[in-house]
């Protein structure tokens, strides 16, 4: 999603071809995001995250269905914004749920990032344009990458001889 948001056109540099490419890429990465999130455990958090990913499919689908007319793009932005609100809310909630089961700085960061994103969203201080949504994706990517690195560093319990077998 970092790559998607890095190349996502803004209202100032709208390009229908680029818009199509980033939304196709977004849809292609959604199953990978779900697959990676499965490693984090917690069925409730995974279910909430799945709601965000489904909303992402719908948001990208609406954007892909829009013709190469920037005026029409602005007309359907309300629908895309509704899905974006669900994405931010659900991913934030999932990260808070996963983080609540952790310890240390990663726990604090995940809870803070999730709560702040939702608070900014519902207070009207977070605009879900390419920049605002991109900022949320960046803060979440930091958490996901740090969590992945932490999972790689945490030693696995040694297998017993009966399991090695």
Residue pairs with C-beta under 8 A, 6 or more apart in sequence:
1 26
1 29
1 33
1 137
1 140
1 141
2 137
2 138
2 141
3 25
4 22
4 25
4 26
4 29
4 137
5 130
5 133
5 134
5 137
5 138
6 134
7 18
7 21
7 22
8 19
8 22
8 130
8 134
9 15
9 18
9 19
9 22
9 130
10 129
10 130
10 131
11 74
11 129
14 70
14 73
16 67
16 68
17 68
19 63
19 66
19 73
20 64
23 60
23 61
23 63
23 64
24 60
24 64
26 56
26 60
27 56
27 57
27 60
27 61
27 64
30 53
30 56
30 57
33 49
33 53
34 49
34 50
34 53
36 144
36 148
37 46
37 49
37 94
38 46
39 151
40 46
40 98
40 147
41 101
42 97
42 98
42 101
44 97
45 93
45 94
45 95
45 97
45 98
46 94
48 90
48 93
48 94
48 97
49 90
49 91
49 94
51 86
51 90
52 86
52 87
52 89
52 90
52 91
52 94
55 83
55 84
55 86
55 87
55 90
56 83
56 87
58 83
59 80
59 83
59 84
59 87
62 76
62 79
62 80
62 83
63 73
63 80
66 72
66 73
66 76
81 128
84 128
84 133
85 121
85 128
87 133
88 117
88 118
88 121
88 126
88 128
88 133
88 136
89 118
89 121
91 114
91 136
91 140
92 113
92 114
92 115
92 117
92 118
92 136
92 140
93 114
93 118
95 110
95 113
95 114
95 140
95 143
96 110
96 111
96 114
96 115
98 110
98 147
99 106
99 107
99 108
99 109
99 110
99 111
99 114
99 143
100 107
100 111
102 110
102 147
106 143
106 146
106 147
106 150
109 142
109 143
109 146
110 143
110 147
113 139
113 140
113 142
113 143
117 126
117 136
117 139
120 126
121 128
126 132
126 135
126 136
